[in-house]
Every structure is written in structure tokens, then in C-alpha cells.
Amino acid sequence: MTREKLLYLETFGCQMNVSDSEKIAALLKGVGYQPTQDPSQADLVILNTCSVRAKAEEKVYNHLVQYKGLKRKKPGIILGVGGCVAQQEGERLLANVPHLDIVFGTHNLHLLPELVRAAEKGERLAEVGFIDNETRLDLFPVDERTDGVSRFVTVMQGCENFCSYCIVPYVRGREISRRSADILGEVRGMAGKGVKEVTLLGQNVNSYGLKSSGEMSFIALLREVSLIPGIERIRFTTSHPKDFSQPLIDCFAEIPKLCRHIHLPAQSGSNAVLAAMNRGYTREEYLGSIARLKAACPSIQITGDIIVGFPGETEEDFQATLSLMEEVRYTDVFSFIYSKRPETKAAGYADEVGQDEKQGRLSRLLDLQRRITLETNKSFVGTVQQVLIEGESRRGGQFYGRTSGNRVVNLAADVSLVGSIVNVMITRGDQNSLQGELCR
């Protein structure tokens, strides 16, 4: 009897990478690889990487060093790197990491089974060619999983905004939208398997369909998804503030299934820094969008991204960012110290902010956000929230779910409630989550 082949898949970075990892697992299942949580037991280890921040890229290289020992103990194991670092480095990765077997870029997931078969025969290969046409999104497998209540659905890939700090256009390519008929068919299939919530993914969902002749807009797509029986919640990410329209804002008031949460990255609260970043909007325009969002949907929960220490950022610029955070009252912020990324325009800017100053500003920002997050979480105490129960919590004997506003709630519940939306009385607001009790 042939021993089952095992895959250990490690994902770095954003929700787009999580979605890509789901596709990788589905592809490799088709050639006989089953998932494992133990890399020492694996026959194939894949690192699905992110290079948006230098720290994320460094983390990948550190992990590759660790896997050198595993490769020495188990010479037959196959080690592969995919995602943005693979796209960026290509053949250089194979040259610099002798124990690495395969490298595949962001447009080459469909070639992975072929690359793995070659690696099983002792070959070392890199495939990082771009497929910058409408066929690109037709090359991914259909999600055949039958477990889980929430899924990611890719609606588009790539970005053409060229923010001066961002490597995404260089490692993900130009904007390509999937056909709406394919998206809706995928969502219907998920609904038929018990999926209750879908998150529509794209580097900039606002641009969905704009470059495809005869295709519907993103707003029309949202409305069509909301009509699919069985789908009870819809989320989307990411939306670029420069073209965040009033009709899209109106969707939060008009589509009951659209969750009361949006991720709208500001990156900075300073007009001078926003201009240097090539973000395409001002502080005032961003805050205007926030005000219209809150008017259309008073319960909306807002998360965002902030970059600290961008070249030329003064203390005054940084204070403008802190004041923006106070005004918006983000429930969470993903914050990063600026790091130079290859090929980007900002890589040529003089970096006038010292590392100690960058670190100090990040610490101050994190302190502020922790306070706002805790205050926000405590404000839910005594309210009843609708929570989609997703599975067992890390807290023993409890289950977890999320509110429409994307707040994690832990509570005592029965396994039969997984996949159900239930009313929960919030009894405690902690730093990272809420505690609640089922309403009887």
C-alpha cells in the first residue's frame, strides 16, 4: 500500500495569500498530497510568501534557513516557495538557497502540480512568468471543500495605482477582473455546501469590471451576490480611498447582507506624506468618506493601515496621523515601519527618518490604537450582537464567531450552532476580543 503523501503549507501576509493557499492545497490534493500541521512529517513544504514589507520578506528567508536542517535529516522532502517573494526573486532564490527545490510566482499556481512532479524526480525549477491577460483567473481550481462556513472569493487580481512605496503592481501585475458569471457560480456552489459568509477579494475592488467590456460594476456584483440563497453575509477587501464612491457607501445602508465593517487604508494623516506616497486623496477627502460612511451606517466598524516613518515624515506629519486615528476611531489598525521595496519610486527617496525615531513613532501609534480598540470593545458590553458561529475557540470549552462589524466573540455554545447566526449578549470587552452569552 502506498504511503499517503503529506503537505505542510505555511502562509505569510494578507488575505489574498490565504486565498491563494487554499487554491494551492486544492491543486496539490489533486496530485495526492494531504495537509499536515507537522512539517517534520511532510513530504512537501510550501511557503506562500509576502514581500510587501521588508520584515515579511526577511521572515521568509529565516524560515528557509530553519528548513535546511529538516532537509538534511530528510533529504527526500521537497521545499517550495511561492507568492510575492518568489515572484520578486525568481531564479535568484534557487541560486541563493541550495536546499530549495521549486519557486513559483503569483501567476503560476496552475503549474504547481507539474513543478512538484518534476521535483519528485530530482529537478530544481523556477517559474515566475506573468500572464497579464484575462485568461489568468481561469487557471485556478474550483474550491471543492465541504467544511467551513466562511470563504474567500477572488474577484480580481493586480493593481495599477502605483503608490510610491508599494511593490504589489510589480509582483501581482496589472488589474484583471474575473467574469461575474464565474464569480456568482462559485458563490452559488459554496452556498450549496453550507457556506454562510463570503469575502470578495481584490487589491482594489473599486476597480472591478471597469476594464472589462460589458462587465458589471463592483456595486452591481455586490447586489447580485446578496441575492444568492444561503449566503447570509458578505464582506469585501480592499477598497482604495481615492475612488471610494458614494454609491458604494450607500450599499452599507441598502444591502442587509453586507457586513457593517470596512477596511479602508489611510496610510497617513498628513497631506504632504499622502502626496509623496501618490495615494491620490487628501486627509480631508478621506475623512469626508468616513463621515459619509458613518452617516449611511452608524454601526460601521472601520479598520485601516498606517505606515510610520515614510521618507520625509516630520513629527508634525506624524501628529497628523495620530489625530486622524483619534477622529476615525479605528477598531483595529495594521501598522508598519516604512521599508524600501525594490522597483518602487520611494526606494529612491532620501530616508530622513532614523530607525530609532521610526520605532518610537510606531510604539506611540500602537499605544494609541490599543487604547482606542479597548475602549471600542468595552463599548459593546451590554449590547446584543448577531454573531456567526465559526468553530471551536482556543479558549477551552468555548466557541467563537464574529459580529457583522468583524469583532471576534467567544462564548459557550453547542457544536450544532456552528454555521448559525445567533443573538449574543456581550458581557466583557477585552483587548483582542469580546466575551458573550447566548440570548435565550
N, C-alpha and C positions, 0 to 999 in steps of 0.2 A: 504493500500500500504506500503511495506517495505521500510524503510528509507535507502538511499544509505550509505554504509559504506565507511569511508574515511581513507586514509593512508597518514601520514606525514613521509617522508623518508629523513634523514639527512646523508650526505656523508662526510667523513673525508679522507684526504690523496690523494693518487695517481690516475692516470688514470685507473689502474686496478680496484680500488674501484668504480670509476664512472661506469665502465663497469659492475661490479657486481651489482651495484644499479639498473641499467637498467634491469638486469635479475630478481632482487627482485621485482621490480614494475610489471614486466610481470607475474611472478608467482602469486603475490597477486591479480592482476586483475582477474586471473582465478578463485579465490575464493570470488570475489565480492567486492574487495577494489579498490576504485578510488583515484587518487592522490589529495592532497590538499596542499596549501602553508601555511596554518594556523594550527599550532599544537594544538591550543585550540579547533579546530573543529574536530580534528581527533578521530577516534575510535582505531587506531593503530599507534604507533610511533615506527619507527625503526631507530636505529643509526648504520650505517655501518662504522666500525671504522678502525683506523690505529694505529699500535704500533711501527713503525719504529723509531720514535723519542719519547723520554720521554714526551716532551711537548705536542705532539699529544695525547698521552695516558692520560695525566693529563686533557686535554681539554674534553675528553670523560667523565671522572668522574665528572668534573664541570657541564657538561650538565645534567648528571644523577641526580645531586643534584637539579638542576633547575626543572627537571620534577617531582620531589617529590611533589611540590606544585600543579602541574597540576593533578597529580594522586589523591591528597587529594580532590580537587574540583570536579573531575570527576572519581570516583572510578572504573567505568567500562572500562576505557581506558586501552588498552594493551600496555605495554612498552617492546621492544625487543632490544637486542644488537647483532650485527653480526660482521664479519670481523676479523681482526688480534687480537684486544684486547679480543674479545670473545674466539678466538682460544687459546690465551695465558692464560686466566684466568679461563675459563670454569665454573665449579660449584662454584668456589670462588666468582664469580660475583653475583650469586644468593644469596649466604650467606652474602655477604657484602652490597648488595643493596636490602633491603626487598621489595621495591616497583617495582622491576624488575620482569617481567613475563617469558621471554624466552631469551635464549642465544644460538646462532648457529655459528659454526665455518666456516672457509673458504672452507671446503669441503662439507658443509651441506645445501647449498642453496636449493637443491631439496626437503629437508624435511620441508621447511618453512611453506607451507600450512597446513601440518599435525600439526606442532607445534602451529600455530595460532589457529586452531580449538580446540586443547587441552586447550590453554589459554582462549579461549572464554567460556570454561566450568569450569574455575577457577583453572586449573593446572598450576604449575610452572615447566619449563623443561629446561635442557641444553643438547645440542647435539654438540659435538666437535670432533667426531671421524674422523681420517684421512682415506681417500680412496686413497691409493697410488698405483693405477694401472690404466690401460688405459681406464677403464670404467668411470673414474671421470668426464671427459669432455663431456660425453654423457648425463649427468643428468640435463643439463641446458635447459631452454625453448628456443624455436625459437623466435626471436625478431619480433613481429607482428605489430610494429608501422608503421604508414604510413606517419608521419610527419618528417621533418628534412632532411638536405642534407648531413650530416656527421655522421658516425657511427664508434664505436669501434668494433673490431672483435678479440676475444681471439684466439690466435693460439697455445699457450702453457701456462702452469702454473708451478710454483715451481722454485727452484733454488738449484744448488749443488756446487756453488762456495765457500760458507762458508767464506766470508770476515769476518775478526775477530770482526767487530763491528755490524754485520748485523743479525737481527732476522728473516729475511724472510724465510730461509730454515726451521726454526722451526715452523713457523705459516702458511706457504704455502705448505711445503712438497717438495718432490723430483720433478725433471723435468718430465713433462708429455706433449707430443705433441698431438694435435688433428689430426685426419686424414685429409689430404689435400683435399680429396673429399668432406668432410663435410664443411670445410672452404670455398672452392670455391662455393659450393652450397649455403651457407649462403650469400656470397657476391653477387652471381647472383640474389638471392631473394631480397636483398637490392637494387640492381641496378634496378630491375623491379619496385620498389616502389619509384624511383626517387632519391635515394641516389647517390651523385656525388663523395664523398670522403670517403675512409675507412682508419682507423688507425689499423694496425696489432699489437696486444698487447702480450707481454710476459715478464717475469722477465729478460730473456736473449734470445732475438730472434735469436742470432747467433747459439744457440744450437738446434734450431728447427729441428726435424726429425732425429737427429743424433743417438738417442737411439731407433728408431722405424725401424724395419727391413723392407726394401723395400720402405720406405717413401722418398719423395723428400726433398731436402735441402731447407733452407730458401730462398736462391737466386733463386732457381727454382720456389718456391712458389710466390715470388715477380713477376717473369716474367709471371706466369700463371694468377695471379690477374690482371696484366696490360692488358691482352687480353680480359677481360670481357667487353662487350659493355655497355656503360652507366657510367662506373666508369672512372672518369677523373683525379682523384688524389689519390695517395697512400702515406701514412705515416707509420712509424713503430717506436716502442719504447718498451723496452730499449735495447741497444746494449752494451755489455761489451767490454771495450777496449782491454782486454787481447787476445781475439780471433776475433778482428775486421779485417776481411781479405781483401786482395786486390780485389778478385772477388766481394765482397760486395761493396767496394768503386767504382769499375767500373760500378756498377748498376746506380750510380748517373749520369754517362755520357751516359749510354746506354738505360735507360728506361725513356722515356719522361714524363710518368705519375708520376714517383717517385718525390715527392716534394723535393725542394732544402733546406732541413732542417734535421739536425740530433741532437739527444740528446745523448751525449757521456760523461758520468760522469767521471771526473778525480779523484775527492775526495781530492787530494792533489798534490802539485807540488814538493814535497820532496821525493827522493828515499828512505830515511830512514823511513819516515812515510808510504809510499806505501808498503814497505816490512812488516812493523808492522801490516798494515791493511790486509795483504795477498791478495793484488789486482792482483798479477801475471804479472805486467808490470812495466817498469821504466818510469821516466819522459821522457827520450829520445825516448823510443818506442812510448809513447803516442803522443809526438809532431811529430814523424815521420808519424803516422797515419793521424794527422791533415794536415801535409804538402801534403800528397798524396791525401787526400780528396779535398783540395783546388786546387791541380793541375788538378784533374779529373773534378771538378765542381767549377770554380772560384766564382760563386754566392752563394755557400753553406752558410747557416746560422747555427751556432753551439751554442747549449745550453749545460749546464752541471750541475753537483752537486759538492759542496765543503763542506767538514767537517772541522770545525775550533776547535782547542783545543784538538785534539786526544792525548791520553796519551803519554807523552814524546816529544810532538811537541815543538821545540825551536823557538826562534824568527827567527833564520836563516831558519828553515824549513818553517815558515810562509811566510817569504820574498820570498822563492822559489815558494810558491803558488801564491803570488801576481804577480811575474814575469811571471809565466805560464799564468795567466789570461791576462796579457798585450800582450803576444805573440799570444795566441789563438784568442783573441778579441771575447769572447762570446757575443752573443746578449742578453742573459739572463743567470743567474746562480741561482740555488736553493741552498742556503747556510744555514748551520745548525751548532749550537754548539754541539759538541760531548756529548752524554749522554749514560750511561751504559744501555745495554739491557740484560735481563735475558738469560742465557744459552750461550751467545756469549763468545768467547775466550777473547776478550778485556775487558770484565767485570772483569776479574782477574788482569788486568794490573794496576800498580800504576798510579793514575791520578795526574801527576805532574804539570798540568796547572791549576792555580787558576781561580775561576769563574770570577773575575774582569778582568783578563787577557784574558780569552775566550771572554768575552763580548766586550772588547776593540778591539780585533782582528776582531771579526765579524763586528763591526762598521766600521773599516778601510776597510775591504773587501767590504762591501756594498757601501761605498763611492766610491771606485774604480769602482765597477760594474755599479753604477748609471751613472758615467761619461762615461764609455765605451758604455753603452746602449744608452744614449742620443746622443753621437757622431755618433753611428751607425744609429740611427733613422733619424738624421738630414742629413746623407749622402744620404738618399733616395730622398730628396727633388729635384724636377726637373726630376725625372725618371718616366717612365711608368711601372707600375706593373700589372700583371694579378692577379685579386682578385676574389675569390669565395665568392659571397654574401650569408651570412648565415641567416640573420634576422635583426630585428629592433635593433638599438643601444640604449644604455642607454642615449645617447645624443638625446634630443627630436628632432623628425623630421628627424632623420638620420638612415642609415642602417650601418651594419658592415660586414666585411669579413676578410679573411686572404690571405696574399700573399703565394706563394709557399714556401718562407722562413719562414713562420709562424708568420709574423708580422701582428698585428691587424690594420685594416684600417677602419676609419669612413668616411662616405661620404653621400651626398644627393643622393637618388635613389628612384626608384619606386618599390613597393612590387612585381611587376611582374618579377623583376630581381633576386629575391631570388632563389638560386639554379643555377644561371648562373655565368660563369667566364667572367669578363669584364675587359677591359683595364682602368686603373685609373692613372691619373697624380697625383703624391704625391706633396702636396703643403706645408705641415708642418710636422716636426718630433718632437713629444712630448716625455716625459719620458717613457710613457707606451704604446703609440700607434702612428699611423700615421694618418694624415688627407689628404683626396684626393678629386679629382673631376673626374667624368666620362669623358672619352675621347669621343668626338662627331665625 
